[in-house]
């Protein structure tokens, strides 16, 4: 029998078929409800990030704030720094206190902070509120990713996860469209439009807060944490709703697993799993997350600055250029997502990362020699990020499905924090500085760095990515509490 740390000494043995019962379900209203109520996180993040980018011109023109390009980059980095710390802190709590409790707490943090951003009066206050907004979103990533992974059947997991992550760009499109209206000087004064834009996020988040009351706690989490009776009630209720709609669920015996329940998982066991027992998977996760974080955050947070500084696009017209870019980013995961479940994880992760890197290097060179117009630049970015969006989404899929349930939220937080900290926080500041030089070749050097990181990640995935397509989570990563 497997031994456990002292904190688990009062554990009991549970034998359950709940994972198999969750995986045998067909897609139904329950899963759609989960995706809408929880997946909205990515829409909120897309809205926040797009507003920060699209509103950069307005923030510089605001008679109260009067930001410089460097200020815009620093504020973006503050948002990402908040996301990093929020992911780690709330990820730790999610594995200890449960998925449901945390996805209410993290959304509440976001609601308050993004509303407060609308009332910023200087750079310091703006950075503080953006930091707290990021903390809420970072916490959302850990609580929501783990919940969705544990409730969606294995055969739908890849496509669903990619589409949900890709819905970031639905939020981006909303933010871009809103910026066109809110930055119109004929409708709003220079210091009002951007405030209304940030307040939008809190209104949308409040609606989703109410919807989340319909979502149950993860039965998988409940079983491992010594609450099998609650888990049985939840799964029985889910199955009953399917049966009422005419779905036939057989009474045949399903695969069962034996678990030693635990109150929590000590951090030393988390560290041992990540850095000793699963160090190869950890290396893959880090490579994928760092590359996509730098690639995305460096370019997208300074998207508007490139358009305004190099192509002389008016700040209130930037939204028109963001709309096709957002459409390409959303369509990538939607159209390519099924291939991650059919062709396979390793093949598709490698392909999308490699194509993203090669295409950005090519488009960056065309930008450097002045061969692209503003429209041509937008078309190039749209094509690049059609593949890059699927690649980035697959990074989140990888780190959330290839580690044991007991440490899933904290593992997501760890990879998100390291990836965003190493690739995301530095990226916007670096590109803001490169754009301030006024040199296209300096900006191209930044693009080339992003390309090389994506190509390196593609090679790592080709060698070591896990073939997790259509497999139960417990098969991909055996629970730490599992007893043979």
Protein Blocks (a to p, Z undefined) as FASTA:
>chain_A
ZZddfklmmpccdddfklmmmmmpccdfklmmmmmmmmmmmmmmmmmmmmmmmmmmmmmm
pmklopafklmmmmmmmmmmmmmmmmmmmmmmmmmnojklmmmmmmmmmmmmmmmmmmgc
bfklmmmmmmmmmmmmmmmmmmmmmmmmmmpcfklmmmmmmmmmmmmmmmmmmmmmmmmm
mmmmklpcfklmmmmmmmmmmmmmmmmmmmmmmpccdfklmmmnopamlmmmmmmmmmmm
mmmnopacdfbdcddddddddfbdcfklmmmmmmmmmmmmmmmmmmmmmmmmmmmmmmmm
mmmmmmmmmnopafklmmmmmmmmmmmmmmmmmmmmmmmmmnomklmmmmmmmmmmmmmm
mmmmmmmnopacfklmmmmmmmmmmmmmmmmmmmmmmmmmmccfklmmmmmmmmmmmmmm
mmmmmmmmmmmmmmmnopaklmmmmmmmmmmmmmmmmmmmmmmpccfehiafklmpgcfk
bcZZ
